Amino acid sequence: MERRAYYRNGVLPWLLIGPQLILVLVFFYWPTSQALYWAFTLEQPWGGGNSWIWFDNFLAIFRDSDYWTTVARSAFYALCTTGLSMAVALFLACFVDRSLKGTKIFQSVYVWPYAIAAPAAGVAFRFIFAPQSGIIGSINQIWPGIWDPSTNGMHALAMIIICHAWLGIGYNFIFFLAALQMIPRSITEAGAMDGARPVRRMFDLQLPLIAPTVFFLLIMNLISSFTDSFGLIDTMTEGGPVGSTEVMVYKIYFDGFKSLDYSGAAAQSIVLMLLVIALTFVQFKWVEKRVHYN
Amino acid sequence: MTNIKLLTAASSLTLLALATPALAQTKFEFWYGLSGDLSERVQDMCKGFNESQADYEIVCVSQDNYDANLQNTIAAYRANKQPTVTQIFDAGTLDLMLSGAYVPVRQLMEENGYQIDWDNYLSGIASYFSTSKGEMLSLPFNNSTAVIYYNTDALEKVGFEGTPKTWEEVETVARAMKDAGYECPIAFDPSGAWQWFEQFSAIHNQPIATKGNGFGGLDAEMVVSQGKFVDQLTWIKKMYDEGIIVHKSKDAGETANDAFVNGKCQITSSSIADHGTFGKQAADGVHWTDAMLPIWAGTERTNSLVGGASLWTLKGKSEEEYKGAAAFFNYLAQPEQAQTWSTITGYVPVTMAGFEAMKANGFYDEAPYKGREVAIESLTFTPPTENSRGIRLGSYASIRAEMVKTMQDVLFNDRPVLEALQAFDAKGNEILRRFEQTYKGAQLP
């Protein structure tokens, strides 16, 4: 039985959703349309004039091999961050779900990292990972030169990935824990009675049953690692050394705000936006319907 | 943060406005990109100006840093809410010049009846903020140049009298320091492309780009891989590999400046504006001095480049506001103002008269100000040449960032120097062509 409420008055619904619509228009569609316009023009920063150049901005960035390196790096970054963050969060959630001693404390403790703003975490991690003075840097006392994110690009990228993953653990943990606790106890108990050990139960029972959550988190994490890395990178490495931590979103910031190439940055953000739209589309239209075990 | 500051500033202004009886005062805004102690000094200056006369009231707003100030000024200009006066740093200068969004300072002062002796500005400073024909467009405000700093105890320990004048001598003392057990003879931060690359090119009279570093037109091309900087970077790489030059940076855990004031590194290069900071921060028992940047033996020294920012008057304001701006600029140009500003900040006096007055007062004779005259000597060593009057290249922030990457690539990834610099030139040319296309048909003033 489906029940629906109808408004007889045609104006009222519009009035009710009006404030929200205006907000979305002003803060989302208006800037996006501006960016779209700039992406097809060469915009002078002080507004002295611009010229319509069709797809030249896009061709320019697609021809630039440095840009493709940045795209590949962003993809690598997104996969590593997502994988690491989700794996650790799932691991922790499984333990907390088993109602061992102190579960209540861990439930809240593991969420804390999510409450820390990325730039603040970035500054803290910069000190922790600093090769010449940080805590992690002290392993250089034992093996000189083994850890140096200030000169070694791989180290720097690894450092940012670890920090980003760490920040995301709290968020993932909450979702995983909630999903695990939604699973009827009878199912796991039945598994246990049939002799399945916890690890086996996790892979054969729990994981398939929380697949929708896993998929949701996968998409959210991928999107977040494409778009939210700015705060960390800006405070920790500023894209260096040798550009090895320059991901798409940081390059947009640098080209747009530091070197005032508004059009180039606009074209890049359109590309990034399409990527995020594509990911969201995949989530809503395609896979979400297929991961339910019903 | 900024919002709260703005709010406090706004509310205190409202209070002020309520407290003072209504006068026929013209209010105008000045946005600047300094924070902390320097911002306080600017506020003092604004207060001084407001108290010195009754016709105008300047409202000074800090935007935290140069970048933020540039971005906010642009956004405000596009929304027609710009301040009358704004402070723009070197890398943002060219875009503003081409935009036509400003009133040239010379015109502003003439129209409002102020006589300014433009020839009195230090030549190296004036040329940076002038058209290729020599007309000043903005008022030099906080300016500096790069110098080299030495730990005098370390120099003494290796038996060197005075300070090294050439890179050969620097190498000799640095090697001797290494042998004497100093772990870090020279501190080097690749992000300091300004002192290690741009200043090197200027004092050795080497072009960075054709057309007089871009002064002659937007079609300039990069020529770094064809000049002396190839040898210089090769030398830096060699010293780095031998452990004589040591990498110090924010992300390594300690900046070059910190390593120097703590006595860990014995030689570093930085802005003269750090002279005051070093004096305050130097650890107990660390003695130091500064000198002009070294040159290679057998080369002629040219003047060094000016760094820092200048004040621009923006278009679209009322006659009265321009009168106020001109009065403010006139106030800044008074010798006593120039001296106070230079004393409290470490920036150089921008006029010859200001410098002479300070010299006559014995300002430079004693610590903590002794040593700051080196900057003036360096800036005025020769009349500016095509290669040392400034850099006028589009999207220069990007080109500078490419140089930082190039130096890191050579040092950390062993990329061959010549190949790296050729790639740098190619990348720089791409950036320049894109800029040229954005300002198609525009003429450099």
Interface residues (C-beta under 8 A of the other chain):
Chain A: L42 E43 Q44 P45 W46 G47 G48 S51 A60 D64 D66 R126 F127 A130 P131 Q132 S133 G134 G137 D148 P149 S150 T151 N152 G153 A156 M236 T237 E238 G240 P241 V242 G243 F254 D255 F257 K258 S259 L260 D261 S263 G264
Chain B: D67 L70 Q71 I74 Y77 R78 G92 D95 L96 L98 S99 G100 A101 P190 S191 H247 K248 S249 K250 D251 A252 G253 E254 S395 Y396 A397 S398 A401 V404 K405 Q408 D409 L411 F412 N413 K427 E430 I431 R434 F435 Q437 T438 Y439 K440 A442
